[in-house]
Every structure is written in C-alpha cells, then in structure tokens.
Amino acid sequence: MPSSRVFAAAFGAEQPVAPNANEEGRALNRRVEMAPVPRAAPGARRE
C-alpha cells in the first residue's frame, strides 16, 4: 500500500480502551490502530 494512503494518529491518552488504573489497562491502551485512507476519485484535487 502506498504511504500516501496510510494515516497514523495517537489517541491512547484521549481515547483509552481500558482504565489506566492498573498495568493491564495501561498495556491495552498502548496500541496502534491503522485504517487505509480512501482513494481519491479520478480527477479529484489532492491537497
């Protein structure tokens, strides 16, 4: 996949999936989520 279609952002502090009260919760919040960026329609302008 071309790098132009990959986006990464860190949300662990703002959007935890588990409480940070214990090591298990903190471990769950140390994560990477990836989602492909949709392809632009043919003829669409890229910014």
Contact map, one row per residue, 1 for C-alpha under 8 A:
11101100000000000000000000000000000000000000000
11111100000000000000000000000000000000000000000
11111100000000000000000000000000000000000000000
01111110000000000000000000000000000000000000000
11111110000000000000000000000000000111100000000
11111111000000000000000000000000011110000000000
00011111100000000000000000000000011110000000000
00000111110000000000000000000000110000000000000
00000011111000000000000000000000000000000000000
00000001111110000000000000000001000000000000000
00000000111111110000000000000000000000000000000
00000000011111111000000000001110000000000000000
00000000011111110000000000001000000000000000000
00000000001111110000000000000000000000000000000
00000000001111111000000000000000000000000000000
00000000001111111111000000001000000000000000000
00000000000100111110000010011000000000000000000
00000000000000011111000011011000000000000000000
00000000000000011111110011000000000000000000000
00000000000000010111111011001000000000000000000
00000000000000000011111011000000000000000000000
00000000000000000011111111000000000000000000000
00000000000000000001111111100000000000000000000
00000000000000000000011111110000000000000000000
00000000000000001111111111111000000000000000000
00000000000000000111111111111100000000000000000
00000000000000000000001111111110000000000000000
00000000000000001100000111111110000000000000000
00000000000110011101000011111110000000000000000
00000000000100000000000001111111000000000000000
00000000000100000000000000111111100000000000000
00000000010000000000000000000111110000000000000
00000001000000000000000000000011111000000000000
00000111000000000000000000000001111100000000000
00000110000000000000000000000000111110000000000
00001110000000000000000000000000011111000000000
00001110000000000000000000000000001111100000000
00001000000000000000000000000000000111110000000
00001000000000000000000000000000000011111000000
00000000000000000000000000000000000001111101010
00000000000000000000000000000000000000111111000
00000000000000000000000000000000000000011111000
00000000000000000000000000000000000000001111100
00000000000000000000000000000000000000011111110
00000000000000000000000000000000000000000011111
00000000000000000000000000000000000000010001111
00000000000000000000000000000000000000000000111
